[in-house]
Amino acid sequence: MGAVELHFEATRGSGPVSARLLRPDAARWLLVLGHGAGAGMRHPFMEAIAAGLAARGVASLRYQVPYMEAGRRGPDPQPVLLATVRAAVGAAATAAGDLCLAAGGKSMGGRMTSLAAAREPLPGVRRIVFLGFPLHAAGRTPSGERGLHLSQLKLPILFVQGARDRLADLERLRPLCASLGATLRVVEGADHSFHVPRRSGRSDAEAIEEVATAVAGWLGDPDA
C-alpha cells in the first residue's frame, strides 16, 4: 500500500493546498474525499475512514481547502470551495488516472462536491458519496433546501448517515433519497460525526468500520 503527500493549486491565486493519496495495491476505485467545515483532512475521522477504505481495496485522496490549509477559522466563499473540489478531482486523475473516480466527503466536503457536480460534471467522476450529508442546520426547523440541487446530478449517489444526525432528519432524507434513486445506509446510534454512545455497546471505531464497509460494498466492481 502506498501513501503519497501531494500539493495542488486550489484556485488561481489561492496558493497550493495539501492532499494525501492512500492507494492499496489492488485498488480499482479512488474516492476524492473532502473534509467537513470544522476539521481538515488530518482529522481522526478522515484518517480512519481512509484507512478503512484502503483495507477494503478502495483508494482515497483527501485534500485541504484553502482556509483550512491557512489555519483560518471562517470558511472560504462558496466559489473558492467549488473550485477546490474541481481542482482536487483533477489532482486525483493526475495522480492515479488508471483508477475509476468517485467523489464526495464528510459533511461540507460532500455538499460542496455535489454542488460543483450539479453546476458542471466533474471530469471522470462516476459516483458521488456523502458521509453525513448536512441537509439542514442543527437546531433549526428542518428544510430540504440544501438538497434541491441533487436532482441535477446524473450519477449514482450514496448517503451514509448516522441515525442520530441532527443535520439530517431521516424523515426528510429518506423521501429525498427515494426521489433521487439514491442509496441510503443508516449507521444506528451514530451522530453527525459517527460518534456512538457507550450504551450502544459499540465503539466509534466500529461505527467507522461500518461506514467504510458500506462505501466499499456500494462501489463494488466498476465493471459490473
SEVO-329524 format. One line per 8 residues: number of its first residue (from 1); for each residue x, y, z of N, C-alpha, C, O. Coordinates in pm, whole numbers, plus 50000, padded with zeros to 5 digits. Each point is the difference from the previous one (the first is absolute). Layout:
N
NUM	X Y Z X Y Z X Y Z X Y Z  ...
% end
This chain:
224
1	50085 49881 50000 49915 50119 50000 50088 50124 50000 50095 50009 50077  49873 50087 49836 50080 50119 49992 49926 50124 50046 49884 50019 49965  50182 50066 50115 49944 50128 50043 50090 50110 49946 50122 49995 50018  49819 50104 49916 50077 50105 49935 49943 50136 50041 49879 50020 49994  50208 50071 50047 49960 50138 50030 50007 50081 49872 50099 49995 49927  49796 50080 50045 49991 50079 49878 49967 50145 50033 49958 50032 50112  50061 50056 49790 49953 50138 50007 49943 50037 49864 50051 49957 49896  49844 50123 50106 49945 50049 49874 49945 50140 50022 49971 50040 50113
9	50015 50033 49779 49947 50136 50005 49849 49993 50008 49935 49952 49908  50008 50096 50203 49856 49991 50019 49926 50093 49904 49907 49959 49931  50134 50166 50066 49944 50100 49910 50113 50091 49956 50106 50004 50063  49872 50069 49832 50103 50093 49954 50023 50106 50108 49909 50074 50037  50214 49932 50010 50034 50100 50100 49982 49957 50144 50040 50073 50091  49901 49809 49934 49977 49958 50138 50121 49929 50060 50008 49984 50122  50085 49975 49794 50115 49926 50050 49971 49851 50007 49885 49959 49988  50219 49960 50032 49983 49855 50003 49932 49954 50129 50015 50062 50105
17	49913 49828 49884 49943 49933 50117 50052 49857 50004 50046 49946 49899  49945 49993 50217 50053 49866 50021 49897 49894 49964 49879 50023 50006  50170 49861 49957 49916 49884 49976 50080 49875 50036 50123 50002 50004  49805 49891 50022 50066 49872 50032 49930 49888 49926 49881 49976 50018  50195 49956 49899 49950 49886 49924 50038 49872 50074 50117 49976 50029  49784 49942 50001 50022 49870 50062 49947 49895 49905 49879 49990 49978  50211 49931 49966 49962 49907 49894 50041 49857 50033 50119 49968 49999  49783 49945 50031 50034 49859 50020 50034 49936 49865 49956 50047 49895
25	50120 49846 50109 50053 49939 49878 49892 49957 49902 50017 50013 49879  49872 49935 50172 49897 49943 49912 49887 50098 49970 49894 49959 49953  50126 50169 50073 49892 50098 49985 49953 50010 49855 50078 49990 49906  49790 50030 50081 49941 50029 49870 49921 50130 50004 49972 50061 49896  49991 49983 50225 49930 50127 50021 50090 50095 50076 50078 49958 50085  49910 50170 49884 50063 50107 50078 49890 50097 50041 49934 50059 49914  50047 49959 50217 49902 50094 50053 50069 50131 50036 50087 50004 50086  49873 50104 49846 50050 50135 50030 49918 50053 50116 49879 50020 49988
33	50186 50002 50126 49930 50013 50127 50024 50136 50064 50110 50027 50049  49787 50059 49951 50009 50130 50064 49966 49992 50148 49924 49912 50043  50132 50178 50035 49978 49999 50146 49882 50089 50039 49945 50072 49917  50017 49921 50210 49892 50081 50052 50045 50144 50026 50117 50034 49983  49787 50049 50058 50029 50143 50016 50096 50029 50114 50077 50096 49992  49920 49823 50114 50078 50033 50118 50125 49920 50020 50070 50020 50100  49962 49889 49810 50117 49915 50018 50058 49963 49864 49925 49972 49906  50207 50028 50084 50065 49975 49873 50021 49854 49968 49943 49911 50064
41	50140 50065 49837 50017 49864 49948 50074 49909 50098 49998 49878 49985  50068 50181 50115 50073 49919 50098 49919 49973 50127 50053 49943 50096  49821 50096 49904 49913 49969 50114 49994 49849 50018 50005 49926 49901  49984 50024 50225 49998 49856 50022 49894 49927 49918 50024 49887 49956  49858 50174 50023 49899 49933 49919 50050 49981 49857 49985 49893 49942  50075 50212 50001 50048 49992 49862 50113 49897 49988 50006 49926 49902  50081 50071 50197 50107 49900 50000 49942 49859 50008 50043 49910 49928  49859 50072 50160 49944 49868 50022 49920 49950 49880 50009 49883 49963
49	49913 50206 49975 49920 49956 49887 50090 49967 49881 49972 49905 49926  50135 50170 50055 50094 49971 49893 50065 49863 50022 50014 49921 49907  50026 50052 50217 50061 49870 50032 49899 49887 49983 50034 49893 49948  49842 50131 50096 49897 49898 49984 49969 49969 49856 49980 49884 49963  50017 50219 49954 49977 49978 49857 50116 49924 49938 49980 49909 49920  50143 50130 50116 50117 49932 49945 50001 49852 50035 50038 49917 49919  49920 50051 50204 49994 49860 50042 49900 49921 49918 50005 49877 49995  49903 50194 49940 49897 49936 49917 50026 50021 49851 49911 49980 49917
57	50210 50061 50050 50040 50010 49860 49960 50127 49929 50002 50004 49877  49961 50102 50197 49960 50126 49939 50105 50107 50032 50031 50025 50117  50023 50037 49780 50095 50110 50019 49925 50128 50034 49881 50014 49971  50189 50079 50091 49939 50130 50030 50102 50110 49981 50120 49981 50017  49828 50136 49948 50081 50121 49997 49930 50103 50087 49897 50055 49961  50161 49970 50157 49948 50102 50091 50070 50132 49969 50118 50001 49965  49809 50109 50048 50062 50128 49966 49949 50110 50092 49892 49990 50059  50188 50116 49952 49964 50117 50078 49933 50104 49910 50026 50004 49880
65	49889 50078 50178 49952 50119 49931 50083 50118 50049 50060 49991 50108  49946 50121 49817 50095 50106 50034 49992 50055 50142 50105 50020 50062  49774 50004 49993 49994 50058 50134 50056 49905 50105 50062 50044 50096  49916 49827 49885 50053 49904 50095 50151 49987 49985 50071 49987 50100  49978 50018 49779 50144 49992 49976 50071 50119 50064 50110 49986 50052  49826 50131 49944 50060 50122 50055 49977 50016 50149 50054 50092 50062  49865 49818 49999 49974 50009 50142 49897 50105 50037 49995 50043 50115  49922 49998 49788 49895 50097 50029 49875 49928 50049 49978 49884 49965
73	49942 50183 50115 49880 49937 50056 49881 50007 49906 49925 49903 49988  50057 50209 49944 49883 50017 49916 50014 49932 49867 50107 50007 49939  49787 49926 50013 50006 49932 49870 50022 50099 49886 49962 50117 50008  50099 49834 49886 50017 50078 49878 49864 50026 49936 49905 49927 50026  50085 50176 49889 49877 50019 49921 49971 49876 49916 50091 49928 49959  49781 50048 50017 49962 49878 49930 50071 49984 49865 50040 49887 49968  49979 50217 49949 50072 49980 49874 50140 49942 50019 50046 49921 49918  50021 50117 50190 50134 49946 50028 49990 49852 50036 50081 49920 49955
81	49821 50045 50127 49983 49860 50039 49967 49913 49879 50053 49890 49987  49861 50159 49926 49962 49922 49882 50119 49983 49906 50020 49892 49943  50057 50213 50040 50119 49991 49916 50101 49902 50058 50069 49930 49926  49940 50066 50207 50093 49908 50065 49958 49855 49976 50085 49914 49976  49785 50059 50032 49951 49865 49969 50044 49960 49860 50052 49890 49979  49926 50199 49926 50033 49968 49861 50151 49978 49983 50043 49910 49927  50037 50174 50140 50144 49984 49992 50046 49869 50065 50093 49935 49952  49841 50026 50157 50034 49875 50067 49972 49880 49911 50079 49905 49997
89	49810 50098 49931 49968 49891 49907 50106 49993 49891 50043 49892 49960  50000 50225 49992 50107 50002 49901 50129 49944 50054 50071 49927 49930  49963 50107 50194 50121 49948 50063 49992 49849 50017 50100 49930 49983  49782 50020 50052 49981 49856 50016 50020 49928 49868 50064 49895 49994  49881 50161 49899 50014 49938 49868 50146 49998 49956 50045 49903 49938  50028 50201 50094 50142 50006 49966 50080 49898 50080 50089 49934 49946  49878 50054 50182 50077 49912 50090 49968 49853 49980 50087 49915 50019  49791 50054 49942 49958 49858 49988 49896 49988 49890 49888 49953 50023
97	50149 50087 49858 49907 50004 49888 49951 49866 49952 49906 49993 49920  50157 49899 50126 49956 49867 49959 49884 49948 50085 49943 49895 49970  50022 50177 50137 49892 49957 50088 49869 50069 49964 50000 50111 49947  49887 49823 50082 49869 50060 49983 49978 50102 50112 50034 49974 50115  49910 50140 49851 49985 50107 50097 49859 50008 50058 49900 49993 49928  50095 50023 50204 49880 50041 50072 50040 50123 50080 50118 50021 50026  49786 50060 50011 50032 50123 50075 49892 50029 50102 49885 49961 49983  50154 50108 50122 49904 50036 50105 50075 50044 50123 50103 50067 49990
105	49845 49897 50127 50070 50037 50120 49912 50008 50121 49881 49965 49998  50180 50082 50110 49934 50014 50129 49929 50134 50006 50062 50104 49982  49808 49894 50043 49921 50120 50024 50023 50105 49891 49961 49978 49885  50104 50136 50149 50023 50105 49902 50072 49949 49877 49969 50042 49888  50128 49869 50130 50075 49949 49886 49911 49929 49900 50019 50013 49879  49884 49910 50171 49907 49933 49911 49906 50097 49932 49973 49990 49881  49977 50105 50197 49905 50098 49945 50065 50085 49892 49940 50023 49895  50183 50024 50129 50068 50081 49899 50029 49917 49875 49995 50052 49889
113	50036 49821 50129 50023 49913 49885 49874 49991 49915 50007 50010 49877  49879 49971 50187 49876 49985 49924 49960 50132 49934 49948 49999 49888  50075 50115 50179 49971 50129 49939 50088 50023 49877 49952 50048 49897  50176 49916 50114 50090 50015 49886 49955 49912 49883 49998 50044 49885  49965 49831 50146 49959 49907 49895 49866 50038 49938 49977 49974 49882  49935 50089 50198 49870 50043 49948 50016 50115 49902 49923 50011 49904  50176 50074 50119 50022 50114 49911 50068 49958 49871 49968 50052 49893  50125 49855 50117 50072 49950 49883 50059 49865 50038 50067 49990 50102
121	49910 49906 49817 50052 49868 50038 50149 50002 50032 50078 50068 49933  49959 49857 50170 50141 49988 50038 50065 49897 49909 49958 49884 50000  50143 50153 49924 50059 49909 49900 50043 49866 50059 50078 49994 50094  49869 49900 49848 50039 49865 50039 49928 49943 50120 50010 49880 50027  49918 50203 50048 49933 49952 50122 49875 49922 49962 49914 50048 49927  50078 49829 50126 49890 49910 49965 49898 49983 50112 49889 49954 49974  50147 50082 50149 49908 49983 50113 50025 50107 50105 50109 50056 50009  49787 49972 50070 50007 50100 50107 49973 49931 50134 49906 49921 50013
129	50177 50111 50087 49990 49938 50132 49990 50108 50107 50086 50087 50009  49807 49908 50071 49983 50092 50112 50021 49927 50132 49939 49896 50024  50146 50159 50061 50020 49947 50135 49944 50104 50096 50073 50089 50045  49800 49899 49988 49934 50098 50084 49963 50125 49921 50058 50106 50023  49848 49882 49885 49960 50116 49920 49925 50099 50090 49907 49961 50070  50133 50168 49929 49936 50100 50087 49873 50057 49934 50004 50106 49938  49887 49824 50077 49877 50038 49932 49941 50129 50055 49932 50073 49927  50092 49956 50199 49950 50122 50062 50090 50037 50117 50078 49917 50047
137	49912 50205 50001 50082 50045 50112 49949 49939 50131 49880 49981 50018  50212 49989 50072 49963 49944 50129 49920 50100 50081 50033 50119 50003  49863 49834 50063 49921 50085 50088 49900 50087 49929 49930 50078 50066  50060 49912 49803 49903 50079 49925 49891 49911 49943 50016 49878 49994  49874 50182 49966 49892 49923 49941 50052 49929 49876 50050 50066 49909  49940 49801 50085 50052 49927 49886 49941 50049 49867 49880 50025 49989  50208 49987 49913 49959 50042 49866 50079 49919 49900 50113 49960 50027  49829 50016 49858 50070 49925 49897 50069 50088 49899 50042 49951 49895
145	49971 50177 50134 50055 50095 49902 50141 49960 49955 50033 50013 49882  50049 49940 50211 50138 49964 49965 50007 49880 49906 50104 49974 49940  49786 49953 50048 50001 49884 49912 49940 50024 49863 49995 49909 49918  49959 50213 50056 49930 50026 49874 50088 49977 49878 49953 49951 49897  50176 50085 50113 50088 49987 49884 50031 49855 49964 50048 49973 49890  49926 49934 50202 50039 49861 49977 49926 49938 49882 50050 49905 49940  49832 50147 50028 49925 49945 49886 50071 50026 49868 49968 49937 49899  50129 50155 50101 50075 50030 49878 50114 49902 49976 50059 49999 49892
153	49972 49920 50207 50107 49902 49985 49951 49880 49921 49890 49950 50024  50189 50005 49883 49963 49886 49916 50092 49882 50028 50037 49925 49910  49998 50060 50217 50091 49895 50043 49938 49922 50115 49914 50052 50071  50128 49822 49948 49957 49928 50121 50050 50072 50125 50112 50051 50003  49805 49952 50101 50031 50073 50122 49983 49908 50121 49904 49924 50008  50191 50084 50085 49992 49927 50127 49998 50100 50115 50088 50086 50009  49813 49903 50078 49996 50073 50126 50032 49902 50113 49933 49897 50013  50168 50132 50068 50024 49925 50123 49976 50099 50114 50071 50099 50013
161	49828 49874 50069 49956 50096 50102 49985 49931 50136 49958 49885 50009  50077 50188 50095 49972 49952 50134 49853 50014 50033 49937 50099 49961  50007 49804 50109 49858 50005 50035 49969 50118 50092 49886 50045 50004  50214 50005 50069 49979 50113 50091 50057 50130 49943 50025 50094 50075  49995 49912 49797 50058 50119 49936 49903 50117 50007 49894 49995 49938  50142 50109 50135 49912 50117 50018 50001 50091 49878 49924 50097 49994  50161 49873 49907 50005 50079 49878 49931 49929 49883 50007 50046 49886  49926 49844 50144 49929 49927 49894 49886 49920 50062 50018 49884 50039
169	49867 50177 49969 49881 49932 50050 49965 49886 49905 49971 50024 49882  50032 49854 50167 49976 49885 49913 49861 50002 49937 49980 49943 49893  49925 50121 50174 49866 50007 49942 49998 50087 49874 49911 49985 49916  50185 50104 50072 50014 50080 49878 50100 49937 49903 49985 50009 49879  50117 49928 50177 50105 49943 49916 49953 49878 49923 50035 49982 49884  49886 49933 50180 49955 49877 49933 49919 50030 49873 50029 49940 49896  49871 50150 50109 49928 50029 49876 50087 50069 49895 49980 49981 49880  50118 50099 50165 50091 50062 49905 50080 49893 49926 50014 50004 49878
177	50039 49900 50197 50076 49891 49937 49913 49922 49903 50045 49962 49891  49831 50013 50148 49909 49925 49912 49975 50078 49871 49997 49941 49892  49986 50190 50119 49973 50080 49880 50121 50005 49907 49985 50014 49879  50135 49975 50179 50123 50004 49921 50041 49864 49948 50087 49989 49913  49851 49905 50140 50047 49866 49969 50135 49972 50065 50077 49917 49953  49951 50156 50157 50128 49986 50070 49993 49889 50103 49892 49957 50043  50225 49996 49997 50012 49898 50103 50025 50066 50135 50084 50090 50010  49844 49867 50092 50018 50051 50136 50043 49887 50092 49935 49896 50007
185	50176 50126 50064 50046 49907 50103 49999 50075 50133 50069 50100 50015  49854 49851 50080 49987 50064 50131 50085 49925 50102 49988 49879 50016  50098 50195 50054 50083 49941 50106 49927 50022 50132 49993 50113 50050  49953 49781 50005 49917 50011 50120 50080 50055 50118 50114 49959 50024  49824 50134 50048 50061 50057 50119 50100 50111 49974 50040 50068 50094  50001 49952 49782 50106 50097 49970 49943 50140 49980 49887 50017 49955  50194 50084 50080 49961 50139 49978 50065 50051 49871 50048 49920 49919  49955 50211 50063 50055 50057 49876 50148 49968 49983 50049 49991 49887
193	50021 49993 50224 50143 49968 49996 50027 49850 50003 50114 49956 50007  49779 49965 49987 50006 49853 50010 50053 49957 50136 50063 49895 50014  49910 50188 50086 50025 49963 50139 49880 49920 50050 49886 50036 49973  50142 49857 50100 49893 49919 50060 50015 50001 50151 50112 49993 50050  49778 50014 50025 50009 50002 50146 50041 49865 50056 49982 49896 49936  50074 50105 50184 50046 49875 50062 49887 49900 50017 50020 49879 49987  49861 50173 50043 49887 49909 50025 49962 49919 49877 49926 49902 50010  50124 50139 49873 49970 49925 49877 50072 49866 49996 49963 49910 49924
201	50142 50078 50158 50078 49877 49999 50103 49996 49889 50066 49898 49979  49948 50213 49949 50098 50006 49891 50094 50118 50022 49970 50091 50077  50143 49907 49855 50097 50109 50006 49990 50084 49873 49942 49959 49900  50117 50162 50108 50006 50083 49881 50076 49930 49888 49965 50010 49882  50141 49918 50155 50079 49929 49899 49914 49898 49926 50014 49983 49878  49898 49950 50194 49912 49903 49936 49899 50068 49908 49967 49947 49894  49986 50170 50146 49907 50075 49915 50069 50043 49871 49941 49993 49893  50184 50053 50117 50073 50042 49881 50029 49881 49910 49998 50013 49878
209	50029 49873 50181 50018 49878 49920 49872 49969 49923 50005 49956 49885  49880 50066 50178 49873 49979 49931 49985 50097 49882 49950 49962 49894  50092 50162 50127 49995 50099 49892 50088 49955 49883 49957 50002 49885  50166 49957 50146 50092 49957 49895 49947 49878 49924 50012 49992 49878  49928 49916 50195 49942 49881 49937 49886 50038 49908 49987 49946 49890  49930 50149 50154 49888 50044 49917 50048 50064 49871 49946 49973 49893  50156 50112 50117 50051 50069 49880 50064 49900 49904 49968 49999 49881  50121 49917 50171 50070 49906 49914 49904 49901 49935 50015 49967 49882
217	49887 49986 50196 49900 49907 49945 49915 50062 49892 49967 49936 49901  49999 50192 50119 49916 50068 49900 50079 50028 49872 49945 49988 49890  50181 50049 50123 50082 50023 49882 50016 49871 49921 49981 49998 49878  50053 49894 50190 50005 49869 49937 50094 49993 49882 50104 50065 49996  49857 49854 49907 50078 49977 49878 49967 50108 49899 49885 50009 49958  50211 50074 50001 49967 50107 49905 49957 49949 49863 49941 50075 49921  50088 49800 50050 49961 49944 49870 49864 49931 50003 49949 49956 49897  49993 50035 50224 49871 49929 50012 49887 50083 49944 49885 49958 50001
% end
